[in-house]
Amino acid sequence: MRFSDSHQLFGGSEKPIGGVGSVLSRMNIDGPLLGGVLLVCALGLVVLYSAIAQNADLWLQQCIRLIVALVTMLIVAQLSPDFLRRWTPWGYLAGLVLLILVLVIGEASQGAQRWLNIGIRFQPAEIMKLAVPMMAAWYLHDRQLPPKGSDLLVVAVLIVVPTVLIARQPDLGTALLIAMAGGLVIILAGLSVRVMLVLSVSSIPGSYVLWQFMQDYQKQRVLTLLNPDSDPLGAGYNIIQSKIAIGSGGLFEGWTNGSQAQLEFLPERDTDFIFAVMGEELGLLGVLSLLGLYLFVIARGLMIAVQAHDTYSRLLAGSISLTFFVYVFVNTAMVTGLVPVVGIPLPLVSYGGTSMVTLMAGFGILMSIHHHRKLLPH
Amino acid sequence: MRLISPIKDHHFEQRMFTARAILSAVFAVILLGIVVARLVQLQIYDHELFSEKSQGNRIRIEAIPPTRGLIFDRRGRVLAENLPAYQLELIPEQIPDLNDTLTRLAGIGLINREDIPNYTDLSQSGPRFKPITLRFRLSEDEIANFAVQRPRFPGVDLQPRLVRHYPDGELVAHAIGYVGALSTADLRRLDSAAYAGTSHTGKTGVEHFNEEVLHGGVGYQQVVTNAFGREIPAETRDFSEALLDRERPMPGVNLYLSLDLDLQRVATEALAGRRGSIVALDPNNGEILALVSAPAFDPNAFATGMSTADYNLLQHDEDRPLFNRAVVGSYPPGSTIKPMLSLAALEVGATNLTRRSVCIGWYSLPGSTHRFRDWRREGHGEVDLHDAISQSCDVYFYEISRDIGIDTMHQYLDQFGLGRETGLDMTGESDGLLPSRAWKRQAFSERADQVWFPGETIIASIGQGYMLTTPLQLANAVAAMATRGERWKPHMVAAFEDPLSGERTLVSPEPLPKVKIDNEFYWDNVINAMHNVMQSETGTARAAGLGAPYLMAGKSGTSQVFSVAQDEEYDEDEIDERLRDHALFIAFAPLDDPVIAVAVIVENGSSGSRVAAPIARKIMDTYLGVADDAL
């Protein structure tokens, strides 16, 4: 596939067609990306309405969150990649300081200390979801690629420090996601295939060592995954109920008002397990459409990355798109019982606002990068 | 240092990046393909199985709580059982206005107004269809009262459930502990799946220590429900019974304690109206025969739930009825350590059996004017070790203590198990304290306080100063005297009984390290002196020991609650009751083949030989079957 072809495939916007196109272009907005994101959100709102038992208040709240997130995306889209790059180290440093503050004066709830209240209440780890890949891309921007050993080491430190700080809160899930967002930058920067192979081979004894260090409840999650029926009242309950919900959805039987969700059998049905509600209500056709939309958004993001005009933008756009993919994959694989339950929401669909704003800000960056792309790839 | 960055090959970078991006996209498509394949498997191939399982809507997994194991005494008399009772339950999802319902229930006196916030919390902690219990046991009047008003309270109902019951109430409160309603803290600690249907858990004592076996294993059944989550009776549903999984709960294991209920009763009555503790055990295997802490409380109140006000009353009672003195209470052992100290002195050569010294009623360290007084102001005259034990002469021990030294004292008393947990199968045992130079260095932060003073050795020799022991430790130590150094880990549970097969597994006694004194001659003499404490013309506790149809050995102790200044006189009658000395007594019987060892502590009882010794005698009489009201 050549770039020019793929451009047409995704409705490349260098030739604005008509009024709407030019308005979007002037606002630095990428039409296809916006379209994909909005469709995912719309589908999500429909499913959410069922998952929260037709509670109009909660539903409206989610709509408001969505609007806030979209406005954030719009604002971020106006910042040029050069501007973002210049400010990256400061943003990263500020993020680190906030993470340290969380450990010192953060608000604890349910055994973890994740929130900071300085006028507004937020999780500094959210900032790092973007700041870490930005910092990694910033460092590699004017280095020779593929990166040398010493450069790799520096980037690794830049990634590991915030990861450890977040893992200490403790928030292992977010810490891993952030490490991964940074790791994706390194891989996209051309980390040699040999190093990747060595790392993945060494992960086999590594995972044995990790198993020795895991807490009992973490081991339990893995064991429950292998055999959920062993613990039908405890940890296995979520997976069993979620599989029943999805399985009973069939191909497509119309809006079924599925009982698993409606009768509250399915736990966390408005957050982490909302994909199961969708499977029950809309069947295979419904979830396939959602996965298709996700795939479109990811492909569009990678497209933007390929067309980006400098190393920083390229690496950042690639990392943002692939991170989004990881969210989608981990959540859907977990709800269908393919990987352990790790507590990652379904992006843009699960109830809740914190991560949605971060995601949309990421899309805003993609749009800005797209607006400032090289006009002719060759 | 790099001055000029190497020239970046932008075209190469671009190509490489594009390749990687395409590779990632392929990778992503493959992974999502796996998810899609899984969805096809679940939604197309297994669709029928899953729709049958969900059957349009109606399967719910319901936990069946196991029946808690029973607790018996050594002769099979029930100490803890489960009785049916009606409890008041509420199902959050069926109540439109929880606060209003609770307020109205408080209005008719079924719940306490101040407990409403607790119920509100509880109702938010679980699934909304799971009932929460407001009251664990209603009286017959309350049942009648509620039955009349039930239409006013949709979502609130009476449920027959099993409730823990302790037939002897206060009598065994501290010996076996109690169960209480699961708190949110318990729920965090316990496996929530195993406790899915359970309302109570062991909070203290044997009930807590053996929680895992007593609780049993949860069962579950899948129930068919209608669209509102209510169960549909079997006869009205169009659903194959075979599809419903169920697993019976596994009832909890029954416990047979070594406790003797009759002895427990006599011991409890002997302490009636006092604060104190009694521990009696079998020196040949460490079985606890009686374990009393007075005053006690009614454990049934915890099992059925009590109001916050009632609980506060117990909690703030000056006599501390909730405090288990037998295993947690730490007291200076006083003169009860003299027999053990004598063995140590003989073993290390600090004294011998013929050495005599003259007691003039006080003792001073060389070069000091401070007088360490004997309990008898006029002194005991000329005494040897035997007399020093049987008459409890303090001065003799003051003298030899300097040759023993605090660290040797620590070493031998430690062998008797003083100053450390005995390992009893109950929770919350305290260590007590056995001082030594090393301990003092580490216990104090100021350098000046870390030095061990000679005077501290002197008072340690009569079990005063820093030294603290629990009644349980003293009982176990006197048991080691009785067996001449053989020691066993004390234990409450004598046997576990499989509730289904009735098969009993006996708990085998667990030996503890022996006291390292091998000279039988020393043991003979010290034990004989303890015998003379109770059954000779000059023994301190002869009033308690004379006239018994069997031979016994004992030692009194009186430990100070506050210090009397150098020249002041301790006058019992003028002192506030709570500042009077603690009375202690340790004993075992029969002399030649001991089967019972006892430690008695009467707080502020003034005199070990006058107050505590008769209690010990009474317990031994009962156990040996020679009491007037023998059983």
Interface residues (C-beta under 8 A of the other chain):
Chain A: M1 D142 R143 Q144 L145 P146 I187 L188 G190 D231 P232 L233 G234 A235 Y237 K243 I244 A245 I246 G247 S248 G249 G250 L251 G258 S259 Q260 Q262 L263 E264 F265 G279 G283 L284 V287 L288 L291 Y294 L295 I298 A299 L302 A305 V306 T311 R314 L315 G318 L322 F325 V328 F329 T332 A333 T336 G337 L338
Chain B: S5 P6 K8 D9 E13 M16 F17 T18 R20 A21 I22 S24 A25 A28 V29 L31 L32 I34 V35 V36 R38 L39 V40 L42 Q43 I44 D46 H47 L49 F50 S51 K53 S54 G56 N57 R58 I59 R60 I61 A63 E93 P127 R128 F129 D191 S192 A193 A194 A196 V218 Y220 T225 A227 G229 D245
